[in-house]
Amino acid sequence: MIEKLLIGTYTHKSSEGIYELELDTAAKKLQNLTLVGRSGNPTYLVQSKANKVYAIDAESADGKKIGGLKAFDASSRPFTEIDKYLANGTSPAYVTVDEARQLVYTANYHMGVVTVYKIAADGTLTQTDQAQHTGKGPLPEQADGPHPHFADLTPDNRIVVCDLGNDTVYVYDVSATGKLSEVSRFSCEAGFGPRHIVFNPETDKAYLAGELSSKVSVLDYDRKSGSFSLSQTIKTIPDSWTEHNGAAAIRITSDHKYIYVSNRGFNSLATLAIQADGSVQLIDQTPAEGDFPRDFNFNSDESFIILVNQNTDNATLYSRDAASGKLTTVQKDVTVPEGVCVKLEY
Ligand SMILES: O=C1O[C@H](COP(=O)(O)O)[C@@H](O)[C@H](O)[C@H]1O
């Protein structure tokens, strides 16, 4: 079977935007990398059920940075650009679609804001709200101010925002018209650097990756109050690793048995086994076969993981054993320029 992946990239070097990559599951092979959408630094993207792709876009005009989203109709190759929603300032780091409300959310790391857009019938966007975060963390560089890195849905359809800069996880209610109202704030340990979060909707356990601390925290999500409480924190790298590491993507299997976290620096995929009580144990480290694995994702039946290494311009393909969670490298050194986002197409 051929499955197709969309790859978001930086465009600092040779990349020109969004690429499509095929996975041949029978041959266990990644192949046919094709440029499908030209965009500036499309570092994250999402495909809607209406087959529109919303991707981060960064441009510069008169020496000034402008950033936001580009929208594409993905029913042809290459994609057809249908909208561009750019504002003064740096581009966001994360984008997702809320299908039920027909909204799009972005988290803008550099500007410290979370933005909501309404999707019109033709797929174009209109901004409906924006929340400005404040505060900072203990580290001089990446925690010098608010840095929202992730804004996506909770299992009960609120929005959860991970702010890496001020060590806070926010929960917002969102109205049908796209207005945000804050529900709760969870404070991580100082310097944790919350980056991305995943949920087990059956237990309401949440698993939070901390970029700056290279840790995962297990949180309990209370739907009644819309708030989190801390249950466990573990490292995603060995204590013996003293050089730089930044935890990046976190993904959970659909059977809620395993979590994988990419380590940029230690350059691995950490495998965490979820125990019966929802706690986690670090059981394995699999080499990324490249430098700076910012993102990875599963194929449709989760028998493969596809990972992209930003600094070495390559993708790695692993087969995954569903029972043990064990990863086996089946292909490496697949050329993918500046890859930082991996999404399986519908
Ligand atoms: O994971 C990270 O993301 C931030 C935000 O990405 P950007 O493309 O909006 O700059 C990045 O600055 C940081 O270095 C990196 O670790």
The ligand as a Gaussian input file, in Angstrom:
#p B3LYP/6-31G(d) Opt

LIG

0 1
 O       11.276000      23.805000      18.883000
 C       11.614000      24.926000      18.651000
 O       10.694000      25.819000      18.179000
 C       10.907000      27.204000      18.280000
 C        9.872000      27.901000      17.444000
 O       10.049000      27.649000      16.089000
 P       10.139000      28.881000      15.092000
 O       10.260000      28.279000      13.725000
 O        8.853000      29.617000      15.251000
 O       11.344000      29.677000      15.480000
 C       12.334000      27.525000      17.875000
 O       12.602000      28.879000      17.877000
 C       13.250000      26.774000      18.813000
 O       14.581000      27.031000      18.505000
 C       13.035000      25.303000      18.692000
 O       13.754000      24.586000      19.648000

